[in-house]
Amino acid sequence: MKTLHNILLSSSLFAVMLGCQSSDNKPPLVPEIETIQIIDYNATTSLYALTDTSGSADGVSSTTSLLATIIYSDGRSATTANELDWESNNSKVIAVSNGLCTALANHGSVDINASYRKTLYTKSDESKKLTIIPLVDVNISEKNGMLSINYDSNSTGRVDINDSGPYELSANGHFENNVSLTDISSNIIWTSSNTTVATVSSSGTLNVALDKNATVIIKTSIFNEVNTTLELNITAP
């Protein structure tokens, strides 16, 4: 009986303690996100269209990084690019992942937004707008002075070749904002109209087979929009 009495007494005390617990003793709620503000990491709002192959040349970048400042309901804030869902309204023009934006076209503008767990916190007027600076012209030259290329009024280059090479071709780019790059050879697509006679590598190295007379067109392009041609008049020995 004494044991039963002790059990009942303990139970009664525990019930009294629960009844006397103040609502002020409730654990604090986890602060909620109020807004996400996208900020610049390197103060860049424009990208160069140089990502058909390697992605950058001569210090000009086709990528830029964004961060986001998260404002919580308790007034705290944190800046990060991770753990957020980043979204471009046109990922075929500029794609974004963990805040890193990459140009995938030669022109266009996009809006970048950030969300957390599928909830969008950035407002329409807080979206980050990024614009691509187009490549408007490409000129082909030869790096070591082994070829003298002549251009006509249509900007088509022509050159006579009687040596197998190799020749180091250089693609010089000019952008819409009057920025010129002396060599974007690794950032564009090189093609040959007849690879049995002349081949050109992804970096612009040209090799020629001199077993017959032939005319071969070397073409540079970026995103199938800006094209330059070089006509090779090959003479067999």
KOLRO-313766 format. One record per residue (C-alpha): residue in three letters; z, x, y. Coordinates in steps of 0.5 Angstrom, whole numbers, padded with zeros to 4 digits, always signed. Example, Ala and Ser with C-alpha at 12.3 -4.5 7.8 and 13.67 -1.06 7.14 Angstrom:
BEGIN
Ala+0016+0025-0009Ser+0014+0027-0002
//
This chain:
BEGIN
Met+0000+0000+0000Lys+0002+0006+0005Thr-0005+0009+0004Leu-0009+0002+0005His-0004+0001+0011Asn-0007+0008+0014Ile-0014+0006+0012Leu-0013+0000+0016Leu-0010+0003+0022Ser-0015+0009+0023Ser-0021+0004+0022Ser-0017+0000+0028Leu-0017+0006+0032Phe-0024+0008+0031Ala-0026+0001+0033Val-0022+0001+0040Met-0025+0008+0041Leu-0032+0005+0041Gly-0030-0001+0045Cys-0027+0003+0050Gln-0033+0008+0051Ser-0036+0007+0058Ser-0044+0006+0059Asp-0043+0012+0064Asn-0043+0016+0057Lys-0050+0015+0055Pro-0054+0021+0054Pro-0059+0022+0060Leu-0066+0020+0059Val-0072+0025+0058Pro-0075+0025+0065Glu-0082+0022+0065Ile-0088+0025+0068Glu-0090+0022+0074Thr-0097+0026+0076Ile-0101+0032+0074Gln-0104+0035+0080Ile-0110+0040+0078Ile-0110+0047+0082Asp-0114+0053+0083Tyr-0112+0059+0079Asn-0117+0063+0082Ala-0120+0059+0088Thr-0126+0058+0085Thr-0130+0051+0086Ser-0137+0053+0084Leu-0140+0057+0077Tyr-0146+0061+0076Ala-0151+0058+0071Leu-0151+0065+0067Thr-0149+0062+0060Asp-0155+0061+0056Thr-0153+0068+0052Ser-0147+0072+0054Gly-0144+0068+0060Ser-0143+0073+0066Ala-0147+0079+0069Asp-0145+0084+0075Gly-0138+0081+0076Val-0141+0074+0077Ser-0138+0069+0073Ser-0140+0063+0069Thr-0133+0061+0068Thr-0127+0059+0072Ser-0120+0057+0070Leu-0116+0051+0072Leu-0108+0050+0072Ala-0104+0043+0073Thr-0098+0042+0076Ile-0094+0037+0073Ile-0089+0033+0077Tyr-0083+0030+0073Ser-0079+0023+0075Asp-0073+0028+0076Gly-0076+0032+0082Arg-0078+0038+0077Ser-0085+0041+0077Ala-0088+0046+0072Thr-0095+0049+0072Thr-0099+0050+0066Ala-0106+0049+0063Asn-0103+0048+0055Glu-0101+0042+0052Leu-0105+0038+0057Asp-0112+0034+0055Trp-0117+0037+0059Glu-0123+0032+0061Ser-0130+0033+0064Asn-0134+0027+0066Asn-0140+0031+0064Ser-0139+0036+0058Lys-0146+0038+0058Val-0146+0041+0065Ile-0139+0044+0065Ala-0134+0044+0059Val-0127+0045+0059Ser-0122+0047+0054Asn-0114+0049+0056Gly-0116+0049+0063Leu-0122+0054+0062Cys-0129+0051+0065Thr-0136+0054+0063Ala-0142+0052+0066Leu-0147+0050+0060Ala-0153+0048+0065Asn-0157+0051+0071His-0155+0045+0076Gly-0150+0039+0077Ser-0143+0038+0079Val-0137+0035+0075Asp-0130+0032+0076Ile-0125+0035+0072Asn-0118+0031+0070Ala-0112+0032+0066Ser-0108+0028+0062Tyr-0102+0028+0057Arg-0102+0025+0050Lys-0108+0020+0052Thr-0105+0018+0059Leu-0109+0020+0065Tyr-0104+0022+0071Thr-0109+0025+0075Lys-0112+0020+0080Ser-0119+0019+0082Asp-0118+0023+0089Glu-0114+0028+0085Ser-0120+0030+0080Lys-0122+0037+0081Lys-0130+0038+0083Leu-0134+0044+0080Thr-0141+0045+0082Ile-0146+0050+0079Ile-0150+0055+0083Pro-0157+0054+0080Leu-0161+0060+0078Val-0168+0059+0082Asp-0172+0065+0081Val-0173+0071+0076Asn-0177+0078+0077Ile-0178+0082+0071Ser-0178+0090+0072Glu-0178+0096+0068Lys-0171+0100+0068Asn-0174+0107+0067Gly-0181+0107+0071Met-0185+0107+0065Leu-0189+0101+0067Ser-0192+0099+0074Ile-0192+0091+0074Asn-0196+0087+0079Tyr-0195+0080+0081Asp-0200+0075+0083Ser-0199+0069+0088Asn-0196+0065+0082Ser-0191+0070+0081Thr-0194+0072+0074Gly-0193+0079+0072Arg-0198+0083+0069Val-0198+0090+0066Asp-0203+0095+0062Ile-0200+0098+0056Asn-0202+0104+0051Asp-0196+0106+0049Ser-0191+0103+0043Gly-0185+0104+0048Pro-0179+0102+0047Tyr-0179+0099+0054Glu-0173+0097+0057Leu-0174+0091+0061Ser-0170+0088+0067Ala-0169+0081+0069Asn-0167+0080+0076Gly-0164+0074+0078His-0164+0070+0085Phe-0159+0064+0086Glu-0159+0058+0091Asn-0154+0061+0095Asn-0158+0067+0096Val-0154+0072+0091Ser-0158+0076+0088Leu-0157+0080+0081Thr-0160+0086+0079Asp-0160+0085+0072Ile-0158+0079+0068Ser-0162+0081+0062Ser-0157+0079+0057Asn-0156+0072+0060Ile-0163+0069+0059Ile-0167+0068+0053Trp-0173+0073+0052Thr-0179+0071+0048Ser-0186+0074+0046Ser-0192+0070+0044Asn-0194+0074+0039Thr-0188+0078+0035Thr-0193+0081+0031Val-0196+0085+0037Ala-0190+0086+0041Thr-0182+0084+0040Val-0177+0083+0045Ser-0170+0084+0044Ser-0164+0079+0047Ser-0163+0084+0052Gly-0170+0086+0054Thr-0172+0092+0050Leu-0179+0091+0049Asn-0183+0095+0043Val-0191+0094+0042Ala-0195+0095+0036Leu-0202+0099+0038Asp-0206+0097+0032Lys-0211+0093+0036Asn-0212+0090+0043Ala-0209+0084+0045Thr-0206+0080+0050Val-0198+0078+0049Ile-0194+0074+0054Ile-0187+0076+0055Lys-0183+0070+0057Thr-0176+0069+0060Ser-0172+0063+0061Ile-0165+0060+0062Phe-0164+0053+0060Asn-0171+0052+0059Glu-0171+0051+0067Val-0173+0057+0070Asn-0178+0061+0067Thr-0182+0068+0069Thr-0188+0071+0065Leu-0190+0078+0064Glu-0197+0079+0061Leu-0198+0085+0057Asn-0205+0087+0056Ile-0205+0092+0050Thr-0210+0097+0049Ala-0210+0100+0042Pro-0211+0108+0042
//
